[in-house]
Amino acid sequence: AQFDGPHAVVVDSSGNLFISDSDRIRYVNFGLGSITIAGVVIAPQSIETVVGGNGRGYFGDGGPATAAGLNLNYYYEIANGMAIDGRTLYFADSLNNRIRAVDLDTGTIETAVGSGAGGSEAVGRPGGIAIEDGWLYWAQNDGNLVKRLDLESAEIQVIAGDGNTGYFGEGVAAADSQLIDPLGLVVTGSGTVYVTDLSHRVRRIIP
């Protein structure tokens, strides 16, 4: 296989691999038998596109993920984060200012959060994402924030960052802190968030 600007990977429960690659998400089947992911049959030891692959753009919600347009990062230093929750793949469609979701059984794609608007008040350029205890977390470049979405109620909360760019806030309330282009993000089972930013640090947010 060849790649064109891969930005993120995530491993599913079967030990196989999703790769965010330019205008598509691809799946690697390391197993010994064929597997169907989002309506696409992947032969053993093979790689196939399961989301996108139709050029850069935003279209396709409500239909098959293989017919959708994505606008993943390529020239920008923003990770197109991915996370799996049960049989749903979430990914940061960063330059479309959205986080989208793919049903891995039916293959249908939808927008989970974001209207396409940029800026700190919207979902501007999301990067790393994670899911824990019913919450979808993301690092947001626009506004230098970390936010989360309640997947049941659709409530959005800012959990770190005051909207300004800088390194500030050790030992203070996370909402009063400052971040610099937050990128990678993970969440532990206890809800502690670790996020990287361009202050050359990994910051910890304790709930």
Biotite code that builds the C-alpha atoms (Angstrom):
import biotite.structure as struc

atoms = struc.array([
    struc.Atom([0.000, 0.000, 0.000], chain_id="A", res_id=1, res_name="ALA", atom_name="CA", element="C"),
    struc.Atom([0.938, 3.629, -0.436], chain_id="A", res_id=2, res_name="GLN", atom_name="CA", element="C"),
    struc.Atom([-0.198, 6.583, 1.684], chain_id="A", res_id=3, res_name="PHE", atom_name="CA", element="C"),
    struc.Atom([-0.700, 10.301, 1.116], chain_id="A", res_id=4, res_name="ASP", atom_name="CA", element="C"),
    struc.Atom([-0.312, 12.220, 4.357], chain_id="A", res_id=5, res_name="GLY", atom_name="CA", element="C"),
    struc.Atom([-1.570, 9.849, 7.076], chain_id="A", res_id=6, res_name="PRO", atom_name="CA", element="C"),
    struc.Atom([-2.358, 11.750, 10.283], chain_id="A", res_id=7, res_name="HIS", atom_name="CA", element="C"),
    struc.Atom([-3.910, 9.351, 12.797], chain_id="A", res_id=8, res_name="ALA", atom_name="CA", element="C"),
    struc.Atom([-4.577, 5.710, 13.587], chain_id="A", res_id=9, res_name="VAL", atom_name="CA", element="C"),
    struc.Atom([-6.878, 3.812, 15.919], chain_id="A", res_id=10, res_name="VAL", atom_name="CA", element="C"),
    struc.Atom([-7.077, 0.085, 16.654], chain_id="A", res_id=11, res_name="VAL", atom_name="CA", element="C"),
    struc.Atom([-10.461, -1.646, 16.940], chain_id="A", res_id=12, res_name="ASP", atom_name="CA", element="C"),
    struc.Atom([-11.465, -4.479, 19.286], chain_id="A", res_id=13, res_name="SER", atom_name="CA", element="C"),
    struc.Atom([-10.338, -7.113, 16.775], chain_id="A", res_id=14, res_name="SER", atom_name="CA", element="C"),
    struc.Atom([-6.819, -5.676, 16.614], chain_id="A", res_id=15, res_name="GLY", atom_name="CA", element="C"),
    struc.Atom([-7.255, -4.217, 13.141], chain_id="A", res_id=16, res_name="ASN", atom_name="CA", element="C"),
    struc.Atom([-6.350, -0.697, 12.142], chain_id="A", res_id=17, res_name="LEU", atom_name="CA", element="C"),
    struc.Atom([-8.092, 2.464, 10.892], chain_id="A", res_id=18, res_name="PHE", atom_name="CA", element="C"),
    struc.Atom([-5.790, 5.013, 9.233], chain_id="A", res_id=19, res_name="ILE", atom_name="CA", element="C"),
    struc.Atom([-6.728, 8.634, 8.480], chain_id="A", res_id=20, res_name="SER", atom_name="CA", element="C"),
    struc.Atom([-5.093, 9.214, 5.082], chain_id="A", res_id=21, res_name="ASP", atom_name="CA", element="C"),
    struc.Atom([-5.520, 12.417, 3.067], chain_id="A", res_id=22, res_name="SER", atom_name="CA", element="C"),
    struc.Atom([-9.202, 12.522, 1.937], chain_id="A", res_id=23, res_name="ASP", atom_name="CA", element="C"),
    struc.Atom([-10.168, 9.092, 3.272], chain_id="A", res_id=24, res_name="ARG", atom_name="CA", element="C"),
    struc.Atom([-10.062, 6.636, 6.156], chain_id="A", res_id=25, res_name="ILE", atom_name="CA", element="C"),
    struc.Atom([-8.660, 3.207, 5.366], chain_id="A", res_id=26, res_name="ARG", atom_name="CA", element="C"),
    struc.Atom([-8.907, -0.100, 7.203], chain_id="A", res_id=27, res_name="TYR", atom_name="CA", element="C"),
    struc.Atom([-6.232, -2.780, 7.517], chain_id="A", res_id=28, res_name="VAL", atom_name="CA", element="C"),
    struc.Atom([-7.429, -6.344, 8.124], chain_id="A", res_id=29, res_name="ASN", atom_name="CA", element="C"),
    struc.Atom([-4.620, -8.232, 9.824], chain_id="A", res_id=30, res_name="PHE", atom_name="CA", element="C"),
    struc.Atom([-6.797, -11.330, 10.280], chain_id="A", res_id=31, res_name="GLY", atom_name="CA", element="C"),
    struc.Atom([-6.961, -14.623, 8.429], chain_id="A", res_id=32, res_name="LEU", atom_name="CA", element="C"),
    struc.Atom([-10.521, -14.172, 7.152], chain_id="A", res_id=33, res_name="GLY", atom_name="CA", element="C"),
    struc.Atom([-12.532, -11.502, 5.357], chain_id="A", res_id=34, res_name="SER", atom_name="CA", element="C"),
    struc.Atom([-14.275, -8.847, 7.436], chain_id="A", res_id=35, res_name="ILE", atom_name="CA", element="C"),
    struc.Atom([-16.999, -6.317, 6.609], chain_id="A", res_id=36, res_name="THR", atom_name="CA", element="C"),
    struc.Atom([-16.510, -2.779, 7.916], chain_id="A", res_id=37, res_name="ILE", atom_name="CA", element="C"),
    struc.Atom([-19.019, -0.018, 7.094], chain_id="A", res_id=38, res_name="ALA", atom_name="CA", element="C"),
    struc.Atom([-20.363, -2.099, 4.225], chain_id="A", res_id=39, res_name="GLY", atom_name="CA", element="C"),
    struc.Atom([-16.943, -2.743, 2.699], chain_id="A", res_id=40, res_name="VAL", atom_name="CA", element="C"),
    struc.Atom([-15.556, -6.284, 2.514], chain_id="A", res_id=41, res_name="VAL", atom_name="CA", element="C"),
    struc.Atom([-11.844, -6.375, 3.328], chain_id="A", res_id=42, res_name="ILE", atom_name="CA", element="C"),
    struc.Atom([-9.909, -9.503, 2.459], chain_id="A", res_id=43, res_name="ALA", atom_name="CA", element="C"),
    struc.Atom([-7.399, -10.891, 4.965], chain_id="A", res_id=44, res_name="PRO", atom_name="CA", element="C"),
    struc.Atom([-4.056, -9.075, 5.087], chain_id="A", res_id=45, res_name="GLN", atom_name="CA", element="C"),
    struc.Atom([-5.553, -6.289, 2.916], chain_id="A", res_id=46, res_name="SER", atom_name="CA", element="C"),
    struc.Atom([-6.302, -2.565, 3.120], chain_id="A", res_id=47, res_name="ILE", atom_name="CA", element="C"),
    struc.Atom([-9.436, -0.822, 1.799], chain_id="A", res_id=48, res_name="GLU", atom_name="CA", element="C"),
    struc.Atom([-11.016, 2.634, 1.956], chain_id="A", res_id=49, res_name="THR", atom_name="CA", element="C"),
    struc.Atom([-14.060, 2.573, 4.243], chain_id="A", res_id=50, res_name="VAL", atom_name="CA", element="C"),
    struc.Atom([-14.784, 6.329, 4.512], chain_id="A", res_id=51, res_name="VAL", atom_name="CA", element="C"),
    struc.Atom([-14.340, 9.034, 1.876], chain_id="A", res_id=52, res_name="GLY", atom_name="CA", element="C"),
    struc.Atom([-11.898, 8.842, -1.008], chain_id="A", res_id=53, res_name="GLY", atom_name="CA", element="C"),
    struc.Atom([-13.898, 11.248, -3.165], chain_id="A", res_id=54, res_name="ASN", atom_name="CA", element="C"),
    struc.Atom([-11.749, 14.350, -3.046], chain_id="A", res_id=55, res_name="GLY", atom_name="CA", element="C"),
    struc.Atom([-11.729, 17.145, -0.516], chain_id="A", res_id=56, res_name="ARG", atom_name="CA", element="C"),
    struc.Atom([-15.082, 18.591, 0.462], chain_id="A", res_id=57, res_name="GLY", atom_name="CA", element="C"),
    struc.Atom([-18.051, 18.209, 2.738], chain_id="A", res_id=58, res_name="TYR", atom_name="CA", element="C"),
    struc.Atom([-20.924, 16.040, 1.564], chain_id="A", res_id=59, res_name="PHE", atom_name="CA", element="C"),
    struc.Atom([-22.517, 12.670, 2.101], chain_id="A", res_id=60, res_name="GLY", atom_name="CA", element="C"),
    struc.Atom([-24.167, 12.847, 5.535], chain_id="A", res_id=61, res_name="ASP", atom_name="CA", element="C"),
    struc.Atom([-27.028, 10.376, 5.811], chain_id="A", res_id=62, res_name="GLY", atom_name="CA", element="C"),
    struc.Atom([-25.585, 8.133, 3.113], chain_id="A", res_id=63, res_name="GLY", atom_name="CA", element="C"),
    struc.Atom([-22.811, 5.586, 2.701], chain_id="A", res_id=64, res_name="PRO", atom_name="CA", element="C"),
    struc.Atom([-19.492, 6.660, 4.158], chain_id="A", res_id=65, res_name="ALA", atom_name="CA", element="C"),
    struc.Atom([-17.686, 5.569, 0.989], chain_id="A", res_id=66, res_name="THR", atom_name="CA", element="C"),
    struc.Atom([-19.607, 8.258, -0.956], chain_id="A", res_id=67, res_name="ALA", atom_name="CA", element="C"),
    struc.Atom([-18.761, 11.073, 1.477], chain_id="A", res_id=68, res_name="ALA", atom_name="CA", element="C"),
    struc.Atom([-16.410, 14.004, 1.053], chain_id="A", res_id=69, res_name="GLY", atom_name="CA", element="C"),
    struc.Atom([-13.915, 14.716, 3.831], chain_id="A", res_id=70, res_name="LEU", atom_name="CA", element="C"),
    struc.Atom([-11.508, 17.585, 4.405], chain_id="A", res_id=71, res_name="ASN", atom_name="CA", element="C"),
    struc.Atom([-8.818, 16.077, 6.572], chain_id="A", res_id=72, res_name="LEU", atom_name="CA", element="C"),
    struc.Atom([-5.587, 17.855, 7.340], chain_id="A", res_id=73, res_name="ASN", atom_name="CA", element="C"),
    struc.Atom([-2.644, 17.412, 5.072], chain_id="A", res_id=74, res_name="TYR", atom_name="CA", element="C"),
    struc.Atom([-0.497, 20.540, 5.142], chain_id="A", res_id=75, res_name="TYR", atom_name="CA", element="C"),
    struc.Atom([-1.469, 21.525, 8.692], chain_id="A", res_id=76, res_name="TYR", atom_name="CA", element="C"),
    struc.Atom([0.019, 20.320, 11.964], chain_id="A", res_id=77, res_name="GLU", atom_name="CA", element="C"),
    struc.Atom([-3.322, 19.126, 13.330], chain_id="A", res_id=78, res_name="ILE", atom_name="CA", element="C"),
    struc.Atom([-3.997, 15.473, 14.019], chain_id="A", res_id=79, res_name="ALA", atom_name="CA", element="C"),
    struc.Atom([-7.203, 14.071, 12.535], chain_id="A", res_id=80, res_name="ASN", atom_name="CA", element="C"),
    struc.Atom([-8.120, 12.239, 15.699], chain_id="A", res_id=81, res_name="GLY", atom_name="CA", element="C"),
    struc.Atom([-10.215, 9.071, 15.656], chain_id="A", res_id=82, res_name="MET", atom_name="CA", element="C"),
    struc.Atom([-11.998, 7.109, 18.382], chain_id="A", res_id=83, res_name="ALA", atom_name="CA", element="C"),
    struc.Atom([-14.200, 4.031, 18.475], chain_id="A", res_id=84, res_name="ILE", atom_name="CA", element="C"),
    struc.Atom([-17.277, 3.684, 20.687], chain_id="A", res_id=85, res_name="ASP", atom_name="CA", element="C"),
    struc.Atom([-18.896, 0.268, 20.265], chain_id="A", res_id=86, res_name="GLY", atom_name="CA", element="C"),
    struc.Atom([-19.689, -0.015, 16.570], chain_id="A", res_id=87, res_name="ARG", atom_name="CA", element="C"),
    struc.Atom([-19.276, 3.690, 15.800], chain_id="A", res_id=88, res_name="THR", atom_name="CA", element="C"),
    struc.Atom([-16.124, 5.348, 14.478], chain_id="A", res_id=89, res_name="LEU", atom_name="CA", element="C"),
    struc.Atom([-15.774, 9.044, 15.302], chain_id="A", res_id=90, res_name="TYR", atom_name="CA", element="C"),
    struc.Atom([-13.225, 11.200, 13.496], chain_id="A", res_id=91, res_name="PHE", atom_name="CA", element="C"),
    struc.Atom([-12.195, 14.844, 13.381], chain_id="A", res_id=92, res_name="ALA", atom_name="CA", element="C"),
    struc.Atom([-13.058, 16.229, 9.940], chain_id="A", res_id=93, res_name="ASP", atom_name="CA", element="C"),
    struc.Atom([-10.846, 19.122, 10.913], chain_id="A", res_id=94, res_name="SER", atom_name="CA", element="C"),
    struc.Atom([-10.950, 21.516, 7.990], chain_id="A", res_id=95, res_name="LEU", atom_name="CA", element="C"),
    struc.Atom([-14.724, 21.015, 7.725], chain_id="A", res_id=96, res_name="ASN", atom_name="CA", element="C"),
    struc.Atom([-14.966, 22.134, 11.386], chain_id="A", res_id=97, res_name="ASN", atom_name="CA", element="C"),
    struc.Atom([-16.887, 19.019, 12.341], chain_id="A", res_id=98, res_name="ARG", atom_name="CA", element="C"),
    struc.Atom([-16.568, 15.706, 14.125], chain_id="A", res_id=99, res_name="ILE", atom_name="CA", element="C"),
    struc.Atom([-18.319, 12.990, 12.133], chain_id="A", res_id=100, res_name="ARG", atom_name="CA", element="C"),
    struc.Atom([-19.496, 9.492, 13.000], chain_id="A", res_id=101, res_name="ALA", atom_name="CA", element="C"),
    struc.Atom([-19.661, 6.321, 10.914], chain_id="A", res_id=102, res_name="VAL", atom_name="CA", element="C"),
    struc.Atom([-21.873, 3.364, 11.810], chain_id="A", res_id=103, res_name="ASP", atom_name="CA", element="C"),
    struc.Atom([-19.536, 0.432, 11.240], chain_id="A", res_id=104, res_name="LEU", atom_name="CA", element="C"),
    struc.Atom([-22.469, -1.942, 10.688], chain_id="A", res_id=105, res_name="ASP", atom_name="CA", element="C"),
    struc.Atom([-24.606, 0.042, 8.232], chain_id="A", res_id=106, res_name="THR", atom_name="CA", element="C"),
    struc.Atom([-21.841, 2.229, 6.772], chain_id="A", res_id=107, res_name="GLY", atom_name="CA", element="C"),
    struc.Atom([-23.887, 5.419, 7.243], chain_id="A", res_id=108, res_name="THR", atom_name="CA", element="C"),
    struc.Atom([-22.024, 8.660, 7.995], chain_id="A", res_id=109, res_name="ILE", atom_name="CA", element="C"),
    struc.Atom([-23.407, 11.596, 10.008], chain_id="A", res_id=110, res_name="GLU", atom_name="CA", element="C"),
    struc.Atom([-22.074, 14.746, 11.659], chain_id="A", res_id=111, res_name="THR", atom_name="CA", element="C"),
    struc.Atom([-21.848, 14.250, 15.414], chain_id="A", res_id=112, res_name="ALA", atom_name="CA", element="C"),
    struc.Atom([-21.035, 17.859, 16.283], chain_id="A", res_id=113, res_name="VAL", atom_name="CA", element="C"),
    struc.Atom([-20.200, 21.042, 14.379], chain_id="A", res_id=114, res_name="GLY", atom_name="CA", element="C"),
    struc.Atom([-21.950, 23.213, 11.815], chain_id="A", res_id=115, res_name="SER", atom_name="CA", element="C"),
    struc.Atom([-18.958, 23.934, 9.611], chain_id="A", res_id=116, res_name="GLY", atom_name="CA", element="C"),
    struc.Atom([-18.348, 27.274, 11.298], chain_id="A", res_id=117, res_name="ALA", atom_name="CA", element="C"),
    struc.Atom([-14.874, 28.029, 12.578], chain_id="A", res_id=118, res_name="GLY", atom_name="CA", element="C"),
    struc.Atom([-13.912, 29.943, 15.680], chain_id="A", res_id=119, res_name="GLY", atom_name="CA", element="C"),
    struc.Atom([-13.816, 29.251, 19.382], chain_id="A", res_id=120, res_name="SER", atom_name="CA", element="C"),
    struc.Atom([-17.603, 29.383, 19.803], chain_id="A", res_id=121, res_name="GLU", atom_name="CA", element="C"),
    struc.Atom([-18.046, 26.625, 17.214], chain_id="A", res_id=122, res_name="ALA", atom_name="CA", element="C"),
    struc.Atom([-16.047, 23.444, 16.542], chain_id="A", res_id=123, res_name="VAL", atom_name="CA", element="C"),
    struc.Atom([-13.170, 25.162, 14.816], chain_id="A", res_id=124, res_name="GLY", atom_name="CA", element="C"),
    struc.Atom([-10.428, 22.796, 13.626], chain_id="A", res_id=125, res_name="ARG", atom_name="CA", element="C"),
    struc.Atom([-10.820, 19.871, 16.029], chain_id="A", res_id=126, res_name="PRO", atom_name="CA", element="C"),
    struc.Atom([-7.761, 17.661, 16.402], chain_id="A", res_id=127, res_name="GLY", atom_name="CA", element="C"),
    struc.Atom([-7.299, 14.780, 18.805], chain_id="A", res_id=128, res_name="GLY", atom_name="CA", element="C"),
    struc.Atom([-10.490, 13.150, 20.068], chain_id="A", res_id=129, res_name="ILE", atom_name="CA", element="C"),
    struc.Atom([-11.395, 10.561, 22.710], chain_id="A", res_id=130, res_name="ALA", atom_name="CA", element="C"),
    struc.Atom([-14.522, 8.961, 24.163], chain_id="A", res_id=131, res_name="ILE", atom_name="CA", element="C"),
    struc.Atom([-15.045, 8.100, 27.805], chain_id="A", res_id=132, res_name="GLU", atom_name="CA", element="C"),
    struc.Atom([-18.172, 7.432, 29.875], chain_id="A", res_id=133, res_name="ASP", atom_name="CA", element="C"),
    struc.Atom([-20.609, 8.826, 27.301], chain_id="A", res_id=134, res_name="GLY", atom_name="CA", element="C"),
    struc.Atom([-18.588, 11.975, 26.568], chain_id="A", res_id=135, res_name="TRP", atom_name="CA", element="C"),
    struc.Atom([-16.839, 12.832, 23.308], chain_id="A", res_id=136, res_name="LEU", atom_name="CA", element="C"),
    struc.Atom([-13.740, 14.950, 24.012], chain_id="A", res_id=137, res_name="TYR", atom_name="CA", element="C"),
    struc.Atom([-11.738, 16.984, 21.513], chain_id="A", res_id=138, res_name="TRP", atom_name="CA", element="C"),
    struc.Atom([-8.781, 19.344, 21.357], chain_id="A", res_id=139, res_name="ALA", atom_name="CA", element="C"),
    struc.Atom([-9.842, 22.451, 19.451], chain_id="A", res_id=140, res_name="GLN", atom_name="CA", element="C"),
    struc.Atom([-7.276, 24.650, 17.705], chain_id="A", res_id=141, res_name="ASN", atom_name="CA", element="C"),
    struc.Atom([-9.646, 27.592, 17.206], chain_id="A", res_id=142, res_name="ASP", atom_name="CA", element="C"),
    struc.Atom([-9.685, 29.227, 20.622], chain_id="A", res_id=143, res_name="GLY", atom_name="CA", element="C"),
    struc.Atom([-7.047, 26.889, 22.111], chain_id="A", res_id=144, res_name="ASN", atom_name="CA", element="C"),
    struc.Atom([-9.653, 24.875, 23.988], chain_id="A", res_id=145, res_name="LEU", atom_name="CA", element="C"),
    struc.Atom([-10.503, 21.387, 25.139], chain_id="A", res_id=146, res_name="VAL", atom_name="CA", element="C"),
    struc.Atom([-14.221, 20.615, 24.899], chain_id="A", res_id=147, res_name="LYS", atom_name="CA", element="C"),
    struc.Atom([-16.545, 17.681, 25.369], chain_id="A", res_id=148, res_name="ARG", atom_name="CA", element="C"),
    struc.Atom([-19.973, 16.649, 24.101], chain_id="A", res_id=149, res_name="LEU", atom_name="CA", element="C"),
    struc.Atom([-22.498, 14.593, 26.053], chain_id="A", res_id=150, res_name="ASP", atom_name="CA", element="C"),
    struc.Atom([-23.458, 11.993, 23.429], chain_id="A", res_id=151, res_name="LEU", atom_name="CA", element="C"),
    struc.Atom([-26.904, 11.560, 24.992], chain_id="A", res_id=152, res_name="GLU", atom_name="CA", element="C"),
    struc.Atom([-28.002, 15.130, 25.739], chain_id="A", res_id=153, res_name="SER", atom_name="CA", element="C"),
    struc.Atom([-25.824, 16.947, 23.128], chain_id="A", res_id=154, res_name="ALA", atom_name="CA", element="C"),
    struc.Atom([-24.608, 19.354, 25.841], chain_id="A", res_id=155, res_name="GLU", atom_name="CA", element="C"),
    struc.Atom([-21.201, 20.890, 25.062], chain_id="A", res_id=156, res_name="ILE", atom_name="CA", element="C"),
    struc.Atom([-18.798, 21.924, 27.810], chain_id="A", res_id=157, res_name="GLN", atom_name="CA", element="C"),
    struc.Atom([-15.455, 23.731, 27.739], chain_id="A", res_id=158, res_name="VAL", atom_name="CA", element="C"),
    struc.Atom([-13.180, 21.889, 30.139], chain_id="A", res_id=159, res_name="ILE", atom_name="CA", element="C"),
    struc.Atom([-9.884, 23.733, 29.568], chain_id="A", res_id=160, res_name="ALA", atom_name="CA", element="C"),
    struc.Atom([-8.709, 26.994, 28.079], chain_id="A", res_id=161, res_name="GLY", atom_name="CA", element="C"),
    struc.Atom([-9.893, 30.594, 28.354], chain_id="A", res_id=162, res_name="ASP", atom_name="CA", element="C"),
    struc.Atom([-9.800, 31.261, 24.606], chain_id="A", res_id=163, res_name="GLY", atom_name="CA", element="C"),
    struc.Atom([-6.394, 32.943, 24.608], chain_id="A", res_id=164, res_name="ASN", atom_name="CA", element="C"),
    struc.Atom([-3.105, 31.599, 23.297], chain_id="A", res_id=165, res_name="THR", atom_name="CA", element="C"),
    struc.Atom([-0.393, 31.012, 25.863], chain_id="A", res_id=166, res_name="GLY", atom_name="CA", element="C"),
    struc.Atom([1.116, 28.847, 28.530], chain_id="A", res_id=167, res_name="TYR", atom_name="CA", element="C"),
    struc.Atom([-0.608, 29.682, 31.778], chain_id="A", res_id=168, res_name="PHE", atom_name="CA", element="C"),
    struc.Atom([-2.578, 28.015, 34.493], chain_id="A", res_id=169, res_name="GLY", atom_name="CA", element="C"),
    struc.Atom([-0.612, 25.373, 36.350], chain_id="A", res_id=170, res_name="GLU", atom_name="CA", element="C"),
    struc.Atom([-2.549, 24.486, 39.495], chain_id="A", res_id=171, res_name="GLY", atom_name="CA", element="C"),
    struc.Atom([-5.548, 26.695, 38.712], chain_id="A", res_id=172, res_name="VAL", atom_name="CA", element="C"),
    struc.Atom([-9.025, 25.868, 37.449], chain_id="A", res_id=173, res_name="ALA", atom_name="CA", element="C"),
    struc.Atom([-8.698, 24.432, 33.931], chain_id="A", res_id=174, res_name="ALA", atom_name="CA", element="C"),
    struc.Atom([-11.232, 26.925, 32.570], chain_id="A", res_id=175, res_name="ALA", atom_name="CA", element="C"),
    struc.Atom([-8.846, 29.744, 33.581], chain_id="A", res_id=176, res_name="ASP", atom_name="CA", element="C"),
    struc.Atom([-5.813, 28.151, 31.919], chain_id="A", res_id=177, res_name="SER", atom_name="CA", element="C"),
    struc.Atom([-4.314, 28.903, 28.523], chain_id="A", res_id=178, res_name="GLN", atom_name="CA", element="C"),
    struc.Atom([-3.198, 26.458, 25.842], chain_id="A", res_id=179, res_name="LEU", atom_name="CA", element="C"),
    struc.Atom([-1.215, 26.794, 22.617], chain_id="A", res_id=180, res_name="ILE", atom_name="CA", element="C"),
    struc.Atom([-2.699, 24.911, 19.659], chain_id="A", res_id=181, res_name="ASP", atom_name="CA", element="C"),
    struc.Atom([-3.786, 21.769, 21.557], chain_id="A", res_id=182, res_name="PRO", atom_name="CA", element="C"),
    struc.Atom([-3.298, 18.660, 19.446], chain_id="A", res_id=183, res_name="LEU", atom_name="CA", element="C"),
    struc.Atom([-3.210, 15.098, 20.789], chain_id="A", res_id=184, res_name="GLY", atom_name="CA", element="C"),
    struc.Atom([-5.659, 14.058, 23.491], chain_id="A", res_id=185, res_name="LEU", atom_name="CA", element="C"),
    struc.Atom([-6.395, 10.984, 25.617], chain_id="A", res_id=186, res_name="VAL", atom_name="CA", element="C"),
    struc.Atom([-8.811, 10.433, 28.497], chain_id="A", res_id=187, res_name="VAL", atom_name="CA", element="C"),
    struc.Atom([-8.383, 7.910, 31.303], chain_id="A", res_id=188, res_name="THR", atom_name="CA", element="C"),
    struc.Atom([-11.169, 5.846, 32.838], chain_id="A", res_id=189, res_name="GLY", atom_name="CA", element="C"),
    struc.Atom([-11.319, 8.273, 35.760], chain_id="A", res_id=190, res_name="SER", atom_name="CA", element="C"),
    struc.Atom([-11.914, 11.218, 33.405], chain_id="A", res_id=191, res_name="GLY", atom_name="CA", element="C"),
    struc.Atom([-8.427, 12.731, 33.627], chain_id="A", res_id=192, res_name="THR", atom_name="CA", element="C"),
    struc.Atom([-7.507, 14.343, 30.314], chain_id="A", res_id=193, res_name="VAL", atom_name="CA", element="C"),
    struc.Atom([-3.985, 14.544, 28.902], chain_id="A", res_id=194, res_name="TYR", atom_name="CA", element="C"),
    struc.Atom([-3.464, 16.975, 26.028], chain_id="A", res_id=195, res_name="VAL", atom_name="CA", element="C"),
    struc.Atom([-0.370, 18.034, 24.084], chain_id="A", res_id=196, res_name="THR", atom_name="CA", element="C"),
    struc.Atom([0.203, 21.591, 22.931], chain_id="A", res_id=197, res_name="ASP", atom_name="CA", element="C"),
    struc.Atom([2.860, 23.704, 21.288], chain_id="A", res_id=198, res_name="LEU", atom_name="CA", element="C"),
    struc.Atom([4.306, 24.807, 24.617], chain_id="A", res_id=199, res_name="SER", atom_name="CA", element="C"),
    struc.Atom([6.282, 21.548, 24.271], chain_id="A", res_id=200, res_name="HIS", atom_name="CA", element="C"),
    struc.Atom([4.367, 20.044, 27.155], chain_id="A", res_id=201, res_name="ARG", atom_name="CA", element="C"),
    struc.Atom([1.731, 17.469, 27.964], chain_id="A", res_id=202, res_name="VAL", atom_name="CA", element="C"),
    struc.Atom([-0.918, 19.118, 30.145], chain_id="A", res_id=203, res_name="ARG", atom_name="CA", element="C"),
    struc.Atom([-3.126, 17.217, 32.595], chain_id="A", res_id=204, res_name="ARG", atom_name="CA", element="C"),
    struc.Atom([-6.729, 18.198, 33.355], chain_id="A", res_id=205, res_name="ILE", atom_name="CA", element="C"),
    struc.Atom([-8.099, 16.589, 36.519], chain_id="A", res_id=206, res_name="ILE", atom_name="CA", element="C"),
    struc.Atom([-11.913, 16.445, 36.801], chain_id="A", res_id=207, res_name="PRO", atom_name="CA", element="C"),
])
